[in-house]
Amino acid sequence: MKNVVVHASTSYEVVIGSGASALIGEKLKELGRTGKVLIVSDSNVAPLYAEGVADELVYHGFEPTIFTFDAGEESKNLSTYGDVLAFLAEEGFTRTDTVLALGGGVVGDLAGFAAATYMRGIHFINMPTSLLAAIDSSVGGKTAVDMPQGKNLVGAFYQPELVLFDTDFMKTLPYDEIRNGLGEGVKYAVLEGGEIFSILDAGLTSENLEDFIALSVDAKRRIVEADEKEGGQRKLLNLGHTVAHAVETLTEFVVPHGVAVAYGVRVMARLAYERGELSEEDFYKIEELLLGNDLALELNPVEELIPYFSADKKKAGQVLTLVTIAGIGDCRLTNVNVEDLPRYFEGA
């Protein structure tokens, strides 16, 4: 197993490996937790894993309850969030109890936001079940729900107390979900270069899976520790996301997040190459990385997406902060006036 320790406003352990889910009761005991645990999951994941996690918790003296909502980004809204809060209140949960997210990024975002706001904050544990959530959204403390006007517009920074990713969960992931996680992995490969890029370039396998996840989590750890509330450096983690969020909104989330992020990285690489900011060698390395991971896609043309950029949370006033690519392992924050975006993206 691999372990990464995140030192943010609170410190917590990220455990990655086969059979990690069986450690949940033991790890909660180590944290000094007792009492009730609400397992928040979705209609895809709960039938596979919720009862097993609940059994582990019962064995260690906890009182688990399972709350399940319909799978999909469309459920990550204020209504479902309100349902979770109402359930916590009806079941008599207090500040000494725990919310446990069991699922992908939608589950983690929703459950984390509920934990952050119920009684002004109760204990929160994240057990991601998707590759995308394992390498990205489960770590760093961002929790949120969507609104019709845009993605993740209502939320809070709230760090988990523990993250457990059982790599055995990968065995039940359909190909599209693995590909979705690889889309977010491409972001880390371009941000970091080095070993992460090499692993994805060669192809993710059962032999290098733990290393890839641990390296990705560690990359995020370094950035989060330096800038937990996204005042500056943490914005680099949004590489590809301005384009991705616009694609998701325009397609009503038919295009999954990781796939949209990969397209966003492709757009930004192509833009940087056309502007003479990215070498031909690095541009084609990124193209080959996308192609090798079945992510060399053409989605919505950029001119269709630009009107949606104004809803991006990285916009301050009339200035949007873009993550631009100067080289593999060399990404930068670039401020562009909203009125200049059509000209800036010309040729992308």
Long-range contacts (C-beta under 8 A, 24 or more apart in sequence): 1-210, 2-210, 2-211, 2-213, 2-214, 4-214, 4-217, 4-218, 4-221, 5-221, 6-139, 6-140, 6-159, 6-221, 6-224, 6-225, 7-225, 8-140, 8-141, 8-159, 8-224, 8-225, 8-228, 9-141, 9-159, 9-228, 10-159, 10-161, 12-159, 12-160, 12-161, 12-162, 12-163, 13-162, 13-163, 14-138, 14-139, 14-163, 14-165, 14-217, 14-221, 15-162, 15-163, 15-164, 15-165, 16-134, 16-165, 16-167, 16-210, 16-213, 16-214, 16-217, 17-165, 17-166, 17-167, 17-210, 18-166, 18-167, 18-168, 19-166, 19-168, 20-164, 20-165, 20-166, 20-167, 21-49, 21-52, 21-53, 21-56, 21-127, 21-164, 21-166, 21-168, 21-169, 22-56, 22-166, 23-164, 24-53, 24-56, 24-57, 24-100, 24-125, 24-127, 24-164, 25-56, 25-57, 25-59, 25-60, 25-61, 25-62, 26-60, 27-162, 27-164, 28-57, 28-60, 28-62, 28-98, 28-125, 28-162, 29-60, 29-61, 31-123, 31-161, 31-162, 33-62, 33-98, 33-123, 34-61, 34-62, 34-96, 35-62, 35-63, 35-94, 35-96, 35-97, 35-98, 36-62, 36-63, 36-64, 36-65, 36-91, 36-92, 36-93, 36-97, 36-98, 37-62, 37-63, 37-64, 37-65, 37-97, 37-98, 37-99, 37-100, 37-125, 38-64, 38-65, 38-66, 38-67, 38-84, 38-87, 38-88, 38-91, 38-93, 38-97, 38-98, 38-99, 38-100, 39-64, 39-65, 39-66, 39-67, 39-100, 39-102, 40-67, 40-69, 40-84, 40-99, 40-100, 40-101, 40-102, 40-103, 40-107, 40-110, 40-111, 40-114, 41-66, 41-67, 41-68, 41-101, 41-102, 41-103, 41-107, 42-68, 42-69, 42-70, 42-71, 42-72, 42-75, 42-103, 42-104, 42-106, 42-107, 43-68, 43-69, 43-70, 43-71, 44-71, 44-103, 45-71, 45-102, 45-103, 45-104, 45-107, 45-129, 46-102, 46-103, 48-129, 48-172, 49-102, 49-129, 49-169, 50-102, 53-100, 53-102, 53-127, 64-100, 65-91, 69-110, 71-106, 72-106, 72-253, 73-106, 73-146, 73-248, 73-253, 73-257, 74-252, 74-253, 75-106, 75-110, 76-106, 76-109, 76-110, 76-144, 76-145, 76-146, 77-145, 77-146, 77-147, 78-145, 78-147, 78-154, 80-110, 80-145, 81-110, 81-113, 81-114, 81-145, 84-110, 84-111, 84-114, 85-114, 85-117, 85-118, 88-114, 88-118, 88-122, 89-118, 93-118, 93-119, 93-122, 94-119, 94-122, 95-119, 95-121, 95-122, 96-122, 96-123, 97-122, 97-123, 98-122, 98-123, 98-124, 98-125, 99-123, 99-124, 99-125, 100-124, 100-125, 100-126, 100-127, 101-125, 101-126, 101-127, 101-128, 101-138, 102-127, 102-129, 103-128, 103-129, 103-130, 103-133, 104-128, 104-129, 104-130, 104-132, 104-133, 104-177, 105-130, 105-132, 105-133, 105-136, 105-137, 105-138, 105-257, 107-133, 108-133, 108-137, 108-138, 108-143, 109-137, 109-142, 109-143, 109-144, 109-145, 109-152, 109-155, 110-143, 110-145, 111-143, 112-141, 112-142, 112-143, 112-158, 112-160, 113-143, 113-144, 113-145, 113-154, 113-155, 113-156, 113-158, 115-143, 115-158, 116-143, 116-156, 116-158, 117-156, 121-158, 123-161, 124-158, 124-159, 124-160, 124-161, 125-160, 125-161, 125-162, 125-163, 125-164, 126-160, 126-162, 126-163, 126-164, 127-163, 127-164, 127-165, 127-166, 128-163, 128-165, 128-169, 129-166, 129-169, 129-173, 130-169, 130-173, 130-177, 130-180, 130-181, 131-170, 131-173, 131-177, 131-178, 131-180, 131-181, 131-182, 131-185, 131-213, 132-177, 132-180, 132-181, 132-183, 132-184, 132-257, 132-258, 133-181, 134-165, 134-181, 134-213, 134-217, 135-181, 135-184, 135-185, 135-188, 135-212, 135-213, 135-216, 135-217, 135-220, 136-184, 136-216, 136-220, 136-237, 138-163, 138-165, 139-163, 139-217, 139-220, 139-221, 139-224, 140-220, 140-224, 140-228, 140-234, 140-237, 141-224, 141-228, 149-311, 150-245, 150-249, 150-308, 150-311, 150-312, 150-313, 151-245, 151-248, 151-249, 152-245, 152-313, 153-311, 153-313, 157-228, 157-229, 165-213, 167-209, 167-210, 167-213, 170-209, 176-256, 178-204, 179-258, 179-259, 179-293, 179-294, 179-295, 180-256, 180-257, 180-258, 180-259, 181-258, 182-258, 182-262, 182-293, 182-294, 182-295, 183-256, 183-257, 183-258, 183-259, 183-260, 183-261, 183-262, 183-293, 183-295, 184-257, 184-258, 184-261, 184-262, 185-212, 185-216, 185-258, 185-293, 186-240, 186-261, 186-262, 186-265, 186-289, 186-290, 186-293, 186-295, 187-237, 187-239, 187-240, 187-261, 187-262, 187-265, 188-215, 188-216, 188-219, 188-220, 189-289, 189-328, 190-239, 190-265, 190-269, 190-286, 190-289, 190-325, 190-328, 190-329, 190-331, 191-219, 191-236, 191-237, 191-239, 191-329, 191-331, 192-219, 192-329, 193-327, 193-328, 193-329, 193-330, 194-329, 197-285, 197-289, 197-328, 197-329, 200-289, 200-292, 200-293, 201-285, 201-288, 201-289, 201-292, 203-292, 203-293, 204-293, 232-333, 235-314, 235-321, 235-323, 235-333, 236-323, 236-331, 236-333, 238-314, 238-323, 239-264, 239-265, 239-268, 239-323, 239-325, 239-331, 240-264, 240-265, 240-266, 240-267, 240-268, 240-323, 241-312, 241-323, 242-309, 242-312, 242-314, 242-320, 242-322, 242-323, 243-267, 243-268, 243-302, 243-305, 245-308, 245-311, 245-312, 246-300, 246-305, 246-306, 246-308, 246-309, 246-312, 247-299, 247-300, 247-305, 249-308, 249-311, 250-300, 250-304, 250-305, 250-308, 251-300, 255-299, 259-295, 259-297, 260-299, 262-290, 262-293, 262-295, 262-297, 263-295, 263-297, 263-298, 263-299, 265-290, 265-325, 266-290, 266-295, 266-296, 266-297, 267-302, 267-345, 267-348, 268-322, 268-323, 268-324, 268-325, 268-348, 269-325, 270-348, 271-324, 271-344, 271-345, 271-347, 271-348, 272-324, 272-325, 272-326, 274-347, 274-348, 275-347, 277-324, 277-325, 277-326, 278-325, 278-326, 278-327, 279-327, 282-325, 282-327, 282-328, 285-328, 286-325, 286-328, 302-345, 302-348, 303-342, 303-345, 306-341, 306-342, 306-345, 309-338, 309-341, 310-338
